[in-house]
């Protein structure tokens, strides 16, 4: 099966919105072995959207349209599909129930505009949307499958995972090929060194092995295509084993696991509880840690100091570096935790900062100085990554 | 001038990479008044890439291709452009200098593969790339302009800003129109109601007015096309005035301003200092607030409690709601702040949570209960948005 994906939304062509729906849908299609050759983005224009659908029909069996299902006049996916296929739009009681339920659950009045969302191209099937007002639509027409999915990311993801994917699995049946991927995640090593160590392993055709650099991490994606999930998994596992022989010490996790997950897991295995003190990162470190699986079992307390230093627990310090050390020591005692990590820092100029990350474990302190570059938010994210990598190593070394 | 953008890279169709180059280029095109009707993503396939170029030529005057300029065999943009236009690829000494300089500067040996990067379609102009190995290319051919830009984001951005944009400014000359946008941001009102209140204002052609729903916000983009920046700004201001008459009370900010910026600004105007206590959101509220402009002037302290309730400052409470109230009261006193906001909550099931947001100002408390849906992270983000909206209203009402 060959797919073409069309995203509609003028904001997607004016640079106002990053299309995060695309990779999510693409991953699902890839996992089902559906080929995607073209992805087209068009604005909220009936004529151009209808033309894009007409062209997609010539190149693909499955046409997926993301966005354009809202209640307003520039939401045109329903109209464009109907126009392009020459079918009429009909009013669906089932769709209306979905729209109405959203407002009833919130005790809000439904606007007359929302009635547009109950229109469906004739013969179309309505997809429930439990988190928004726009039902999705599937239409089988002259041997082609058309799927319309609402654009807001939380709705898009939910419909793709819970309705579009199962529908495609069933439709593909026996012709379904299996593509399975596994991502190994590394920290503490650069992409070029990873490349060198992997050498000829990077040139395999099936499974393939592809590195990507992300912030302080390198990701290695292993992808096998096979007749069954078991076979693909076995092929991936064999290559993973070879990769681990060469780079095992840098691999902190796999697939959806984040560096925060890995740090929390390692600390739990070391039976260490944790506190955080942040001035520079303003809560981002605590947020990432508390988002990690099982973080509740070790996270004791997080402190965030504003720059005006109210309630400041340390009276004198010679440098920002010493401040980090003192805060880590103070936070550990105060929160009754085994380990405390403290992040302080100061901006050096418009695009760089000196960041200090101190850890204290059972009274023994360590501190590092890091010069980081980028936007203010990038620098905070990098600082958090470094702190998480330190915690991961600390947990592992217990 | 009408543009079409083509991104090439199989990773962009397999969901492995988020296309962050797209919005950057689109913003530059929009700012120059260049219309972009279609953006197409294709894999690393010579035939399909050449076809996409051929189609773009029929719909646009300016064809920009992002990616596919690397040294490896799946980097095909040079070949595809030459093939599609029927011109030959020639070896460029100027391009070779750029490639070689990269390796010389790093005292690295240049691989034979990198010679491919010195090939240029006949008649093409080479664009310097000071941060990578791949030179960009501009080719004027039979009345159309073709621009090839390397895909790595830091290289892409630099070439767009420093070479592609000036080239287009010069080329557009007097025919250059100015497009200026302004975004008004609203909270506390749904998209459909916004639509109804705006009515006929949504149907204007220049400036246009376009709403988008984002989490708990609605954004209204006003976009004017005119002969000069001043004229465009005046047109936008006139429409903004009409929008404010109908929806002013819900507008918290504009353009790049976030809800956290608006909350901090309103609290500063009300001369109120702030503390936060989080159990449910794990630091995200503090992080967003401390990221806001001028937050340092009011942010006193943030507390994050882990679920094991070490150092828990309240001994007994009848409900999660009462806990939120008590934590807000405790945090305000403890941090010596004018206002404290506390967020507690519990998961109701796999995709929902009951969240309690309490504020305490000078001893007077308020608390609200919110039932939120989505992924764990979505729910935390929504809870933070609600807390920020409460703080914004509180600051405004002083």
Interface residues (C-beta under 8 A of the other chain):
Chain A: X10 X11 X12 X13 X14 X15 X16 X17 X18 X19 X20 X22 X23 X24 X25 X26 X27 X28 X29 X30 X36 X37 X38 X39 X40 X41 X42 X43 X44 X45 X48 X52 X70 X71 X72 X73 X74 X108 X110 X111 X112 X113 X114 X130 X131 X133 X152 X154 X157 X210 X212 X221 X276 X278 X281 X282 X283 X284 X285 X286 X287 X289 X290 X291 X295 X296 X297 X298 X299 X300 X301 X302 X303 X304 X305 X306 X307 X308 X310 X311 X334 X335 X336 X337 X376 X377 X380
Chain B: X11 X12 X13 X14 X15 X16 X17 X18 X19 X20 X22 X23 X24 X25 X26 X27 X28 X29 X30 X36 X37 X38 X39 X40 X41 X42 X43 X45 X48 X52 X181 X183 X190 X191 X192 X193 X195 X196 X202 X203 X210 X211 X212 X213 X221 X223 X276 X278 X281 X282 X283 X284 X285 X286 X287 X289 X290 X291 X295 X296 X297 X298 X299 X300 X301 X302 X303 X304 X305 X306 X307 X308 X310 X311 X334 X335 X336 X337 X373 X374 X375 X376 X377 X378 X380
